[in-house]
Amino acid sequence: MKAKNFRDMTTEELKSKLKELKQELFNLRFSNATGQLTNPMQINACKKDIARVNTILTERNANSDKAKA
């Protein structure tokens, strides 16, 4: 998913999406360990989506801290 799509989400939606992505990553790793994963690049894509969500959450947190100061 593109970062623009994540930026359109609210903070609560991002937190729930992050939880879903972490669960998906766990499932992908489990499938890979058992030899059932057909496309190993899914793991990299999921990791990148997790990083995008974390980056956006960090940016929003930093912006809210600046607004408070």
C-alpha positions in Angstrom: 0.0 0.0 0.0 1.2 3.5 -0.7 2.1 6.0 2.0 -0.5 8.4 0.7 -3.2 5.8 1.5 -1.9 5.5 5.0 -1.7 9.3 5.5 -5.4 9.5 4.7 -6.2 7.2 7.7 -6.9 8.5 11.2 -4.4 7.6 14.0 -6.7 5.0 15.4 -7.1 3.4 12.0 -3.3 3.3 11.6 -2.9 1.6 15.0 -5.4 -1.1 14.0 -3.8 -1.5 10.6 -0.4 -1.8 12.3 -1.8 -4.6 14.5 -3.2 -6.4 11.4 0.1 -6.0 9.5 2.1 -7.5 12.4 -0.3 -10.4 12.5 0.0 -10.9 8.7 3.8 -10.8 9.0 3.6 -13.5 11.7 1.4 -15.7 9.5 3.8 -15.1 6.5 6.8 -16.1 8.5 5.0 -19.2 9.8 4.0 -20.2 6.2 7.6 -19.6 5.1 9.0 -21.8 7.8 6.6 -24.7 6.9 7.4 -24.3 3.2 3.9 -23.2 2.2 4.7 -19.7 1.2 4.4 -19.3 -2.6 5.8 -15.7 -2.9 8.5 -14.9 -0.3 8.5 -11.2 -1.5 5.2 -10.8 0.5 7.3 -10.8 3.7 9.4 -7.8 2.5 6.3 -5.9 1.3 4.6 -6.5 4.7 7.7 -5.2 6.5 7.8 -2.1 4.4 4.1 -1.4 5.1 4.8 -1.8 8.8 7.7 0.7 8.5 5.4 3.1 6.6 2.8 3.0 9.3 5.3 3.4 12.1 6.9 6.4 10.3 3.5 8.2 9.9 2.6 7.5 13.5 6.0 8.9 14.6 5.5 12.0 12.4 2.1 12.7 13.8 3.4 12.2 17.4 6.2 14.7 16.7 3.8 17.2 15.2 1.5 17.0 18.2 4.4 17.5 20.5 5.5 20.6 18.6 1.9 22.0 18.8 1.8 21.5 22.6 5.1 23.4 23.1 
